Amino acid sequence: MTEHDSHALRDLALRTAREAGDLILRLRDEGVVVAGTKSSEIDIVTRADQAAEALVRERLLDARPDDGMVGEEGDHLGGTSGVVWIVDPIDGTVNYLYGLPHFAVSIAAEVDGEVVAGVVVAPALALEYVATLGGGATCNGRPIQPRPTVPLGERLVGTGFSYEQPARAREATYISRLLPRVRDLRRLGSCALDLCAVASGTLDAYVEEGPHIWDHAAAGLVVLEAGGILQVARSPGDKRLLICAPEDGFAEFRAAVVDAGFVGGEGPDGPRESRE
């Protein structure tokens, strides 16, 4: 086992995500406590987010003390090994607050700028998505792949909305243009799980303005290894824009997204251009 063995990184991530998932379920049963807000008054962080990120940090860095870590709840730790862990302790915090099951722990291992292992664990749904670079993607241990591509008008598309009001106004305009061209839209509340849904065939495509690197680092590898494309572009509001679809249907879906106004003038950017 080498220092940067992707399978070892995957296994550590999965053990840690399972433990964090058990923790957040236990804390939810004890009563969700809102600890503060982030981008707006409706963009919340709970005590469980903070506790789960602390647990993840402890487990990962106890096992690999020379690694770095980037976490949604504030952990930005440098390292010397070349490995950086990208962590969202609860992707779908508002769902978690309301008792909805669509939330997940997301952990990705990045080696010298490339994600080589990723896990997305949804404890309330009993779903575990796992991928290693070049090693395929699974859900609960079984290989997954996207749904066969259908005409654009028959595609079920996932999306999400910002918690910042000016961005919401823009996004409503984009969505109003895209909705008549597809079967329907779903706003399920977790970027990571929506991407995994494309990877496993329960959504046909996904587009969202505003996710952060921790929202999609692990799930993006799941998409890639399952046979899909995740493109990171910029929106007209200069926010990160995610466009995701199976390989053979990606170009047509991206063209519809562009026509709807989602994409700004700079074209696609790499996923590491910003940690925002």
N, C-alpha and C positions, 0 to 999 in steps of 0.2 A: 504494500500500500504506500503510494507516494504522497507527499504533502498535499498535492493538488488533485488527487484521485477523485474524479467526479462522482463515482459511486459512493465513496466514503462521505463526501460532502452531502450527497443526497440522503444517505441514511441518517446522518446527524440532523439534517434539516427536518426529516420526517419524524424522528423521535421527538424533537423539540416542538414541532408544530402540534403533534398529538398531545403532548403535555400541556402546552398553552391552550389548546382547545378544551381540554378537561377543566382547566382553571377558569376559563371564561364562562363555561356552562355552570360551574359551581357558583361563581360570583353572581351570575344572572339569577340563579335560584334564591340567592340571599338578598337580591334587590339591587337594581342598577342605580349607580350614583353618578350623576353628571359632574365632572371635575372642572369643566371650563369649555370655552369655545375657541375656534381657530379663525377661519377666514371671514366668518360672519356669526351673528347671534344664533343661527340655526345649524351651524357646523360644529357639532359637539365632540368632546372627548370625555370618555368615562374613566372611572377609577380602574375598570377592568382593562381598558386599553393600556393604561400605564403599568398595571401589574403584569399583564401579559408580555409587554415589551421588556420589562425588567427581568422576567423569567427567561425569555429568549436570549437576551444579552448574557445573562449568567451562564446558561447552558452552553451556548456557542463559544463564548470566550474562555470558559473554564476548560473546554475541550481543545480549543485552538487559540491560545492567548495572543498570538502574533497577528491575528486577522483584524480587519477593520469592520465597521458596521455602520449602516445608514438605516435609521428607523423613523417611522412616521411621527412618533411621539417625542422626537428630539435627540435621539442617539445619533451622533455623527462622530464616530471614533476612527482615528487613523490606525493603520496597521503597517506591518513590514513584510508580510508573507506574500503579498500579491493577491490575497483573497479578501473580498469585501462581501459581507452579508447584507442583503437588502430586505428589510422586514416591515410588514404591515401586521401589527398584532391583532387588529380586528378590521378587516375590510368589509364595510357595511355596518358601521357603528349605529346609524339611525335605526336600521332593521333590528339590531341587537337591543337597542333601547325599548323598542315597541314590542318585543317578543316575537318578531318574525324570524324565520329560520335561515334566511338567505344572508349569511355572513361567514367569513372565513379568516383563518390565519394563513398568511402568505410569507414564505421565506425563499429567497433566491441566493445562490452562491455565485459570485462573479469573480473570475480569475483573469487578472490583467485586462479588465475592461469587457470581458465576454461572459455572459451568463452560461454556466455549465451544468447547473443543477437547480431545480425549482420544485417546490411543493406548495399546494394550495389545499388546505384541510378545512372542510366545512363540518364542524362537529355536530350541529343540530340536524344536518341532512345526512350524516354518515357517509360523506363523500371525501375521497382522498385522491387528488390529481397529482401525479408525479412524473417528472421528466428529467432526463440527462441529455446533454448535447451529443447527438449522434446515436443515442440509445433508445429513442422512441418515447412515447407518452402513454400513461395508463390512468385508468380510474378504478380504484379499488382492486388494483392488481391486474386488470384486464386491458389489453391494448385498445386505444380509441382512435377514431378518425372522424373528420367532418362529414356531415350529411352530403349526399350527392347534390351537385349544384342544379338548381331549378331556375326557370326564368325569373327575372328580377321581380316581377309582379307577384310571384308566389313565395318570396323570401320573408321569413320572420326575422326581424332585426332588433337587436338589443341596443339600448342607449342609456345615457345618464345625464343628469343636469347639475350644473354648478350650484353651490350654496351662496354665490355672490349675485345680487339682484341684476346688475347690468349685464352680466354674462347670461343669466336666465332669459332676459329679453331677447338677446341675440339668438340663443339656442331655440327659442320658440319659433323664430322665423325660419331657421334651418329645417327644423322638424316639420313645419307646415308644408315645406316644399318637397321633403323626402317622403312623407307619409302616403301621399296619393300614388306613389310609384312602387310601393312594396305591399306585401300581404298585410303586415301590421307591425307595430312597434311594441317592445316590452321594456319597461324601466323597472328592473328587479333590485337594484340598489347595491350591487357589489361588482365593481369592475373586474376583479380577478375571477369571480365565478361566471360572469358573462363571457369573458374570453374563453374560459374552460368549456362553456356551453357550446361555443362555436367549434372548439376542438373536438368535442364529443358528439356533435350533431343535434343538439337540442335547440340551437339557434343557427340561422343561416349566415348571419353577419352581425357586425357590431361597429358602432361609431360613437365617440364621446369626446367632447372638448373638456380639457381641464384635469384629467388624471395625473397623478404624480408617479415617479419611477417605482415607488414601493407598491403601487396599485397593480402594476403590470409586469414587473421584472420576472417573477416566477411563472405567471400565467402565459406570458409571451413565449417562454420556452416550451410550455405545454402545447401551445398553438403550433409553433414551428415544427416540433417533433411529431405532431399528429398529422401534419400535412396542410397546414394553413399558413396564411401570411398576416403578420401584424406590422403595419407601417406606422411610424411615429412622424407626424407632420406638425405644422403650426396652423392655428386657426387665425381668422381675421383679427381676433382680440389678442394675438401673440401668445396664446396658451398652447400647451401640448395637446395634440389632437391624435387620437387613436383610430385607425381604420383597420378592420379585421374581417377576413372572409377566407373560405377555402381557396387554394391556389388557382383552380380553373375558373372560379367565379369572381376573383378579386378585381380584375381590371374593370369589369362592368359595374360592380358595386362602387368602386372608387370614383368612377366617372359620375355616378348618380350623386355621390356625396359632394363632389366638386360642384356639380350643377345646383345643388341645394344651398351652396354658399358656405359650407363648413371650412373649406381650406383657404388659408391665406396665400399671399403671393410669393412665399419663399421656397415652397416645395418641401419635400420630406427632409427631416433631420434625423440624426442618429439618436438612439435612446439614452446616450450618456451626455448629451450636450448640456444638460442641466439636471440637478437633483431635485428641482422643484416639483 
